[in-house]
Amino acid sequence: MQIGSGSPKILLHGHADVVPGDEDLFEPHEQDGELYGRGAYDMKGALAAMMYAIEDLHVMGCEATVELLIVPDEEREYGGPKGAEILVENGHTGDFLITGEPTDFHIGLQAKGVLDLRVTLRGKSAHGSRPWLGKNAVLLAYEHYKRVLELPFAKERSDIFPYPSINMARIIGGDVINRVPDRATYDLDIRYLPEQDPREITRQIRSIELPAEVEVLFSHEPTYVSYQNPFVKVLREVAARHFHGDPVGVGRHGASDIVYFQRAGVPGVEFGPVGGGHHGPEEFVVSSSLETYRQMLVQFVQILAANSEDGGRDR
């Protein structure tokens, strides 16, 4: 969906998919001004506000170009190109991107990179009644994970992030209950700092002296935009009207589709409404923040349109 035809061109991006959850989480309910339900905060609330903002700008006769991009697969793991990649390949680019990921009105200038690894440990099988005769691969996997946490990369920090994120996401091992498992596999989800090199991280993990095979499942680079980017300055001005404190300069631990637009030369930020508990059982968005968010997006575009002669990129 696109409105306007002038300069600059702003992309509003959102995803309609959510992570899995219990059936009752898909029954929304509102309590004390908070809207609960799977995806309310991440990020259907922001997406709904973006739709209303687009309608507002259309009615007002917006002179700037604004395009709303909605994808169905931001939360998906692997398996071919993602929706955002296809959009970029088909020319859906612009001067600046806002993705409505949950940020509580902070402006997310940086996001960690993603490195997902699969680690397979080899042990030794034995009868379950005599575990001392074998080497339990599940226990080896846990020992391996503990050693990962002690590697040099795990203790590094940056000016925005206090540490990389390291999550033992899945573990599979053993087949029958009366046998010591001789093989175990676990998946490691690492969100690394912008200054770190995923190849060096993988090298360090492979250097652990345990019988392990390390396979790279997925990797993509961090995202970042300058504090001095003119679009960031305008968004900061708008956000400051509704935010107590400085809304800019936040680092995002998670990842988003910004990376695909960044590769095409489009700077972008994560910027979304107020809430909490995303990916958890008590996910909610503050209902009043959705209307505020809607107004902020409209004001942001209006200011840019009014000052279009001063617009530009700072990548």
Kinemage of the C-alpha trace (Angstrom):
@kinemage 1
@onewidth
@group {chain A} dominant
@subgroup {mainchain}
@vectorlist {calphas} color= white
{ca met a 1} P 0.000 0.000 0.000
{ca gln a 2} L 1.395 3.378 -1.022
{ca ile a 3} L 0.182 6.944 -0.692
{ca gly a 4} L 1.670 10.178 -2.020
{ca ser a 5} L 4.262 10.653 -4.708
{ca gly a 6} L 6.595 13.300 -3.341
{ca ser a 7} L 9.848 13.308 -1.420
{ca pro a 8} L 11.041 11.736 0.789
{ca lys a 9} L 9.875 8.141 0.563
{ca ile a 10} L 9.221 6.575 3.971
{ca leu a 11} L 8.701 2.856 4.479
{ca leu a 12} L 6.533 1.629 7.351
{ca his a 13} L 7.188 -2.058 7.914
{ca gly a 14} L 5.406 -4.639 10.014
{ca his a 15} L 4.920 -8.375 10.318
{ca ala a 16} L 1.600 -10.139 10.822
{ca asp a 17} L 2.978 -13.482 12.001
{ca val a 18} L 3.598 -14.401 15.632
{ca val a 19} L 5.500 -17.043 17.566
{ca pro a 20} L 3.551 -20.164 18.613
{ca gly a 21} L 1.490 -20.048 21.795
{ca asp a 22} L -1.238 -21.803 23.743
{ca glu a 23} L -4.688 -21.547 22.201
{ca asp a 24} L -6.024 -19.233 24.908
{ca leu a 25} L -3.351 -16.638 24.055
{ca phe a 26} L -5.141 -16.010 20.755
{ca glu a 27} L -8.243 -14.755 22.589
{ca pro a 28} L -7.498 -11.056 23.213
{ca his a 29} L -8.745 -9.289 26.322
{ca glu a 30} L -8.296 -5.828 27.738
{ca gln a 31} L -7.592 -5.138 31.398
{ca asp a 32} L -6.651 -1.888 33.118
{ca gly a 33} L -5.856 -0.197 29.819
{ca glu a 34} L -3.680 -3.046 28.557
{ca leu a 35} L -4.556 -5.247 25.593
{ca tyr a 36} L -3.408 -8.850 26.109
{ca gly a 37} L -2.918 -11.531 23.475
{ca arg a 38} L -0.340 -13.240 21.308
{ca gly a 39} L 1.190 -10.633 19.003
{ca ala a 40} L -0.438 -7.607 20.645
{ca tyr a 41} L 2.990 -6.107 21.366
{ca asp a 42} L 5.039 -7.940 18.729
{ca met a 43} L 3.709 -6.487 16.588
{ca lys a 44} L 0.085 -6.429 15.535
{ca gly a 45} L -0.644 -3.409 17.713
{ca ala a 46} L 1.964 -1.336 15.895
{ca leu a 47} L 0.804 -2.710 12.552
{ca ala a 48} L -2.791 -1.631 13.225
{ca ala a 49} L -1.601 1.852 14.221
{ca met a 50} L 0.446 2.063 11.011
{ca met a 51} L -2.647 1.255 8.963
{ca tyr a 52} L -4.574 4.064 10.641
{ca ala a 53} L -1.646 6.440 10.182
{ca ile a 54} L -1.596 5.679 6.452
{ca glu a 55} L -5.328 6.444 6.279
{ca asp a 56} L -4.823 9.718 8.187
{ca leu a 57} L -2.048 10.820 5.840
{ca his a 58} L -4.131 9.923 2.800
{ca val a 59} L -7.079 12.001 4.045
{ca met a 60} L -4.751 14.912 4.833
{ca gly a 61} L -3.293 14.806 1.341
{ca cys a 62} L 0.245 13.805 2.257
{ca glu a 63} L 2.845 15.141 -0.182
{ca ala a 64} L 5.594 12.716 0.851
{ca thr a 65} L 5.554 9.117 -0.340
{ca val a 66} L 4.681 6.567 2.331
{ca glu a 67} L 4.595 2.832 1.668
{ca leu a 68} L 3.245 0.258 4.110
{ca leu a 69} L 5.007 -3.097 3.816
{ca ile a 70} L 3.490 -6.085 5.635
{ca val a 71} L 5.215 -9.467 5.726
{ca pro a 72} L 3.907 -12.830 6.976
{ca asp a 73} L 7.172 -14.472 7.981
{ca glu a 74} L 9.429 -12.285 10.133
{ca glu a 75} L 9.286 -14.799 12.997
{ca arg a 76} L 10.059 -17.779 10.736
{ca glu a 77} L 13.351 -19.585 11.233
{ca tyr a 78} L 14.758 -20.824 7.933
{ca gly a 79} L 13.780 -22.157 4.528
{ca gly a 80} L 14.270 -19.821 1.597
{ca pro a 81} L 14.039 -16.053 1.148
{ca lys a 82} L 11.937 -14.078 3.604
{ca gly a 83} L 9.152 -11.714 2.624
{ca ala a 84} L 11.253 -8.624 3.310
{ca glu a 85} L 14.007 -9.884 1.012
{ca ile a 86} L 11.499 -10.411 -1.792
{ca leu a 87} L 10.055 -6.935 -1.290
{ca val a 88} L 13.507 -5.372 -1.557
{ca glu a 89} L 14.328 -7.432 -4.652
{ca asn a 90} L 11.146 -6.093 -6.249
{ca gly a 91} L 12.099 -2.475 -5.694
{ca his a 92} L 10.271 -1.665 -2.470
{ca thr a 93} L 12.957 0.620 -1.095
{ca gly a 94} L 13.020 4.234 0.028
{ca asp a 95} L 14.848 6.886 2.007
{ca phe a 96} L 14.097 5.612 5.515
{ca leu a 97} L 12.416 2.648 7.185
{ca ile a 98} L 10.516 2.318 10.455
{ca thr a 99} L 9.700 -1.181 11.604
{ca gly a 100} L 7.161 -1.295 14.402
{ca glu a 101} L 8.972 -3.755 16.630
{ca pro a 102} L 8.215 -3.224 20.337
{ca thr a 103} L 10.446 -0.481 21.773
{ca asp a 104} L 8.287 1.494 24.245
{ca phe a 105} L 8.751 4.645 22.140
{ca his a 106} L 12.553 4.280 22.215
{ca ile a 107} L 14.348 4.551 18.893
{ca gly a 108} L 16.373 1.436 18.206
{ca leu a 109} L 19.507 2.525 16.341
{ca gln a 110} L 21.397 -0.758 16.580
{ca ala a 111} L 20.454 -4.410 16.654
{ca lys a 112} L 22.687 -7.376 17.344
{ca gly a 113} L 23.706 -9.772 14.606
{ca val a 114} L 22.378 -13.324 14.508
{ca leu a 115} L 24.464 -16.496 14.542
{ca asp a 116} L 22.600 -19.782 14.943
{ca leu a 117} L 24.683 -22.910 15.390
{ca arg a 118} L 23.950 -26.623 15.704
{ca val a 119} L 26.367 -28.470 17.975
{ca thr a 120} L 26.516 -32.274 17.928
{ca leu a 121} L 28.314 -34.147 20.718
{ca arg a 122} L 29.524 -37.765 20.503
{ca gly a 123} L 29.536 -39.916 23.597
{ca lys a 124} L 29.690 -43.639 24.331
{ca ser a 125} L 26.716 -45.960 24.687
{ca ala a 126} L 26.246 -48.304 27.665
{ca his a 127} L 23.451 -50.070 29.527
{ca gly a 128} L 21.309 -47.656 31.520
{ca ser a 129} L 21.962 -49.611 34.709
{ca arg a 130} L 25.728 -49.013 34.325
{ca pro a 131} L 26.065 -45.389 33.230
{ca trp a 132} L 29.678 -45.261 34.469
{ca leu a 133} L 30.637 -47.545 31.577
{ca gly a 134} L 29.443 -45.017 29.011
{ca lys a 135} L 29.821 -41.343 28.240
{ca asn a 136} L 26.514 -39.487 28.314
{ca ala a 137} L 26.310 -37.201 25.263
{ca val a 138} L 23.480 -35.143 26.777
{ca leu a 139} L 25.684 -34.272 29.736
{ca leu a 140} L 28.522 -33.529 27.332
{ca ala a 141} L 26.227 -31.122 25.478
{ca tyr a 142} L 25.462 -29.244 28.671
{ca glu a 143} L 29.153 -29.145 29.576
{ca his a 144} L 29.910 -27.798 26.117
{ca tyr a 145} L 27.313 -25.043 26.529
{ca lys a 146} L 28.815 -24.022 29.883
{ca arg a 147} L 32.223 -23.713 28.243
{ca val a 148} L 30.736 -21.541 25.477
{ca leu a 149} L 29.636 -19.082 28.170
{ca glu a 150} L 33.267 -18.803 29.333
{ca leu a 151} L 34.745 -18.012 25.913
{ca pro a 152} L 36.252 -14.546 25.317
{ca phe a 153} L 33.507 -13.402 22.907
{ca ala a 154} L 30.835 -14.065 25.548
{ca lys a 155} L 32.372 -11.507 27.900
{ca glu a 156} L 32.793 -8.628 25.446
{ca arg a 157} L 30.660 -5.478 25.517
{ca ser a 158} L 30.032 -2.382 23.392
{ca asp a 159} L 29.013 1.204 24.016
{ca ile a 160} L 25.313 0.231 23.797
{ca phe a 161} L 25.208 -3.478 24.648
{ca pro a 162} L 26.550 -4.951 27.917
{ca tyr a 163} L 27.035 -8.418 26.377
{ca pro a 164} L 26.060 -10.687 23.482
{ca ser a 165} L 22.993 -12.904 23.962
{ca ile a 166} L 23.603 -16.660 24.129
{ca asn a 167} L 20.651 -19.031 24.331
{ca met a 168} L 20.637 -22.830 24.416
{ca ala a 169} L 17.424 -23.051 22.433
{ca arg a 170} L 16.916 -26.781 21.823
{ca ile a 171} L 18.503 -30.060 22.822
{ca ile a 172} L 17.858 -33.539 21.455
{ca gly a 173} L 19.548 -36.649 22.781
{ca gly a 174} L 18.945 -40.286 23.575
{ca asp a 175} L 16.483 -42.766 22.145
{ca val a 176} L 15.471 -45.366 24.743
{ca ile a 177} L 15.342 -45.000 28.508
{ca asn a 178} L 17.593 -47.947 29.325
{ca arg a 179} L 20.629 -46.831 27.344
{ca val a 180} L 23.249 -44.136 27.881
{ca pro a 181} L 22.868 -41.701 24.946
{ca asp a 182} L 25.902 -41.660 22.673
{ca arg a 183} L 24.784 -38.657 20.646
{ca ala a 184} L 23.205 -35.307 21.510
{ca thr a 185} L 22.548 -32.178 19.495
{ca tyr a 186} L 21.749 -28.723 20.728
{ca asp a 187} L 20.969 -25.487 18.911
{ca leu a 188} L 22.676 -22.315 20.012
{ca asp a 189} L 21.105 -18.916 19.281
{ca ile a 190} L 23.758 -16.193 19.550
{ca arg a 191} L 22.983 -12.500 19.083
{ca tyr a 192} L 26.422 -10.964 18.687
{ca leu a 193} L 27.593 -7.382 19.125
{ca pro a 194} L 28.002 -5.095 16.094
{ca glu a 195} L 31.774 -5.051 16.592
{ca gln a 196} L 32.094 -8.851 16.733
{ca asp a 197} L 32.920 -11.218 13.877
{ca pro a 198} L 30.677 -14.304 13.593
{ca arg a 199} L 33.540 -16.272 12.027
{ca glu a 200} L 35.696 -15.623 15.086
{ca ile a 201} L 32.837 -16.602 17.385
{ca thr a 202} L 32.419 -19.880 15.474
{ca arg a 203} L 36.177 -20.491 15.625
{ca gln a 204} L 36.204 -20.042 19.396
{ca ile a 205} L 33.307 -22.464 19.832
{ca arg a 206} L 34.973 -25.043 17.615
{ca ser a 207} L 38.137 -24.746 19.715
{ca ile a 208} L 36.426 -26.206 22.804
{ca glu a 209} L 38.148 -29.479 23.626
{ca leu a 210} L 35.145 -31.772 23.571
{ca pro a 211} L 34.085 -34.237 20.813
{ca ala a 212} L 31.773 -31.814 19.018
{ca glu a 213} L 30.784 -30.897 15.466
{ca val a 214} L 29.640 -27.281 14.936
{ca glu a 215} L 27.391 -26.410 11.991
{ca val a 216} L 26.329 -22.883 11.049
{ca leu a 217} L 22.562 -22.854 10.496
{ca phe a 218} L 21.967 -19.169 9.908
{ca ser a 219} L 23.768 -15.872 10.165
{ca his a 220} L 23.093 -12.255 9.397
{ca glu a 221} L 24.842 -9.030 10.217
{ca pro a 222} L 23.890 -6.416 12.841
{ca thr a 223} L 21.887 -3.336 11.886
{ca tyr a 224} L 22.823 0.223 12.730
{ca val a 225} L 22.078 3.815 11.782
{ca ser a 226} L 23.858 7.031 12.704
{ca tyr a 227} L 22.720 9.257 15.564
{ca gln a 228} L 23.127 12.108 13.085
{ca asn a 229} L 20.858 10.650 10.427
{ca pro a 230} L 18.404 13.471 9.529
{ca phe a 231} L 15.412 11.128 9.685
{ca val a 232} L 16.468 9.928 13.127
{ca lys a 233} L 16.694 13.552 14.267
{ca val a 234} L 13.113 14.234 13.170
{ca leu a 235} L 11.823 11.017 14.722
{ca arg a 236} L 13.624 11.895 17.944
{ca glu a 237} L 11.961 15.311 17.923
{ca val a 238} L 8.526 13.711 17.524
{ca ala a 239} L 9.138 10.955 20.084
{ca ala a 240} L 10.419 13.467 22.660
{ca arg a 241} L 6.996 15.119 22.677
{ca his a 242} L 5.526 11.943 24.195
{ca phe a 243} L 8.537 10.466 25.988
{ca his a 244} L 10.006 11.376 29.374
{ca gly a 245} L 13.753 11.400 28.805
{ca asp a 246} L 15.868 10.798 25.705
{ca pro a 247} L 14.174 8.314 23.331
{ca val a 248} L 17.188 7.763 21.084
{ca gly a 249} L 20.198 5.484 21.273
{ca val a 250} L 18.666 2.162 22.239
{ca gly a 251} L 20.311 -1.111 21.268
{ca arg a 252} L 17.983 -3.965 20.342
{ca his a 253} L 18.901 -7.441 21.559
{ca gly a 254} L 16.647 -9.139 19.020
{ca ala a 255} L 16.714 -9.070 15.236
{ca ser a 256} L 14.322 -7.647 12.667
{ca asp a 257} L 13.837 -7.363 8.919
{ca ile a 258} L 15.759 -4.071 8.855
{ca val a 259} L 18.849 -6.022 7.822
{ca tyr a 260} L 17.444 -6.735 4.345
{ca phe a 261} L 16.681 -3.070 3.702
{ca gln a 262} L 20.060 -2.034 5.110
{ca arg a 263} L 21.755 -4.238 2.507
{ca ala a 264} L 19.937 -2.214 -0.167
{ca gly a 265} L 21.185 1.053 1.333
{ca val a 266} L 18.009 1.979 3.203
{ca pro a 267} L 18.672 3.095 6.813
{ca gly a 268} L 16.077 2.031 9.346
{ca val a 269} L 15.150 1.920 12.997
{ca glu a 270} L 12.963 -0.155 15.267
{ca phe a 271} L 10.296 2.033 16.805
{ca gly a 272} L 7.086 0.823 18.372
{ca pro a 273} L 4.447 1.306 21.091
{ca val a 274} L 4.517 0.598 24.821
{ca gly a 275} L 3.917 -2.857 26.288
{ca gly a 276} L 5.704 -5.948 27.527
{ca gly a 277} L 6.012 -9.723 27.599
{ca his a 278} L 6.461 -10.367 23.890
{ca his a 279} L 6.994 -14.053 23.065
{ca gly a 280} L 5.687 -14.830 26.578
{ca pro a 281} L 2.362 -15.845 28.137
{ca glu a 282} L 1.510 -12.318 29.373
{ca glu a 283} L 2.143 -10.313 26.220
{ca phe a 284} L 0.364 -6.960 26.203
{ca val a 285} L 0.377 -3.527 24.628
{ca val a 286} L -0.775 -0.367 26.395
{ca ser a 287} L -3.921 0.541 24.494
{ca ser a 288} L -3.481 4.312 24.727
{ca ser a 289} L 0.059 4.042 23.317
{ca leu a 290} L -1.356 2.768 20.020
{ca glu a 291} L -3.207 6.023 19.406
{ca thr a 292} L -0.113 7.990 20.445
{ca tyr a 293} L 2.023 5.887 18.121
{ca arg a 294} L -0.394 6.549 15.272
{ca gln a 295} L -0.127 10.292 15.860
{ca met a 296} L 3.671 10.147 16.079
{ca leu a 297} L 3.963 8.453 12.700
{ca val a 298} L 1.693 11.048 11.124
{ca gln a 299} L 3.637 13.929 12.686
{ca phe a 300} L 6.937 12.394 11.569
{ca val a 301} L 5.865 12.230 7.935
{ca gln a 302} L 4.290 15.702 8.029
{ca ile a 303} L 7.518 17.289 9.277
{ca leu a 304} L 9.555 15.516 6.610
{ca ala a 305} L 7.152 16.563 3.871
{ca ala a 306} L 7.266 20.176 5.043
{ca asn a 307} L 11.067 20.162 5.028
{ca ser a 308} L 11.587 17.912 2.034
{ca glu a 309} L 14.107 20.292 0.502
{ca asp a 310} L 16.409 19.495 3.435
{ca gly a 311} L 15.834 15.734 3.374
{ca gly a 312} L 18.463 13.205 2.461
{ca arg a 313} L 20.269 10.095 3.447
{ca asp a 314} L 23.023 9.550 5.963
{ca arg a 315} L 24.019 5.952 5.822
